[in-house]
Amino acid sequence: DTGVSQNPRHKITKRGQNVTFRCDPISEHNRLYWYRQTLGQGPEFLTYFQNEAQLEKSRLLSDRFSAERPKGSFSTLEIQRTEQGDSAMYLCASSLDTASEQYFGPGTRLTVT
Amino acid sequence: QQQVKQSPQSLIVQKGGISIINCAYENTAFDYFPWYQQFPGKGPALLIAIRPDVSEKKEGRFTISFNKSAKQFSLHIMDSQPGDSATYFCASSRGAGNEKLTFGTGTRLTIIP
C-alpha cells in the first residue's frame, strides 16, 4: 500500500496523559500536513512541513501540541497533558511541492476520558 | 477572510438523480478548489479539483462549476448511486494548493433507491 499511513488508528487516554501519533507520508512527498477533525465538522489545519522544516502552525495549536519531522520522512504529533477537548480525529496528508493534490491518511481517533 | 461556507448541510437524492452541493469563499487569494469525499471512520479522499482559470471541470460523473466573480463553486454528481452516499467537503487554498486547505463544514449525501 503506497498511501499515507497513520498509527495508531485509535487511542484512548486519560486526561492529563501525553500521547504521540505517527504519520508516514506517500514516498517522495516532501510536504506533510496535520489536520484535526471533530464530529460533524470539516478538517481544521494544524501545521505543515516541507521536508524537515515546519513552515506554518495554526493559532489553534496550543503549546501543548508539538510536531516534528526530523528526517523529512515520517512525522510525529505529540499532545501533552491531554484535555477532553482534544478528543478528535487527527488527520495527516501529504503532497509534492510541485503539485496541488493533498492525499489524506485514515486518521487517528483520539478519545480523552 | 479564510472562511468557506458550504450548503446544504444534508441532501437526499433519488438513485439516478443529480446531487448538487455549493460552496462560497471569501478570500480572493484562494486559487485551488478541491472536493473531498469521506466515508465514516475514513480519511477524506480527493475527488476532483479546479483552478480559477477554468469555469468547469468534469471527471466521469463528477463536475465542478466555478464562478470567480461570485466566489462560488459547486459539485455536481450525475446519475447518483447508493455508493455515493458519504460526506462531501469543499476546500480552498492559496499557492495553487501548496498551502493549507480551508474546508467547508460538509454535506451529508444520502442516495435512496
Chai-1 contact restraints between the chains, C-beta under 6 A:
chainA,res_idxA,chainB,res_idxB,connection_type,confidence,min_distance_angstrom,max_distance_angstrom,comment,restraint_id
A,G42,B,F89,contact,1.0,0.0,6.0,A-B,restraint_1
A,G42,B,F103,contact,1.0,0.0,6.0,A-B,restraint_2
A,G42,B,G104,contact,1.0,0.0,6.0,A-B,restraint_3
A,G42,B,T105,contact,1.0,0.0,6.0,A-B,restraint_4
A,G42,B,G106,contact,1.0,0.0,6.0,A-B,restraint_5
A,P43,B,F103,contact,1.0,0.0,6.0,A-B,restraint_6
A,F45,B,K100,contact,1.0,0.0,6.0,A-B,restraint_7
A,L91,B,G43,contact,1.0,0.0,6.0,A-B,restraint_8
A,D97,B,N98,contact,1.0,0.0,6.0,A-B,restraint_9
A,S100,B,Y32,contact,1.0,0.0,6.0,A-B,restraint_10
A,S100,B,A96,contact,1.0,0.0,6.0,A-B,restraint_11
A,S100,B,G97,contact,1.0,0.0,6.0,A-B,restraint_12
A,E101,B,L46,contact,1.0,0.0,6.0,A-B,restraint_13
A,F104,B,G43,contact,1.0,0.0,6.0,A-B,restraint_14
A,F104,B,P44,contact,1.0,0.0,6.0,A-B,restraint_15
A,G105,B,G43,contact,1.0,0.0,6.0,A-B,restraint_16
A,P106,B,K42,contact,1.0,0.0,6.0,A-B,restraint_17
A,P106,B,G43,contact,1.0,0.0,6.0,A-B,restraint_18
A,G107,B,G43,contact,1.0,0.0,6.0,A-B,restraint_19
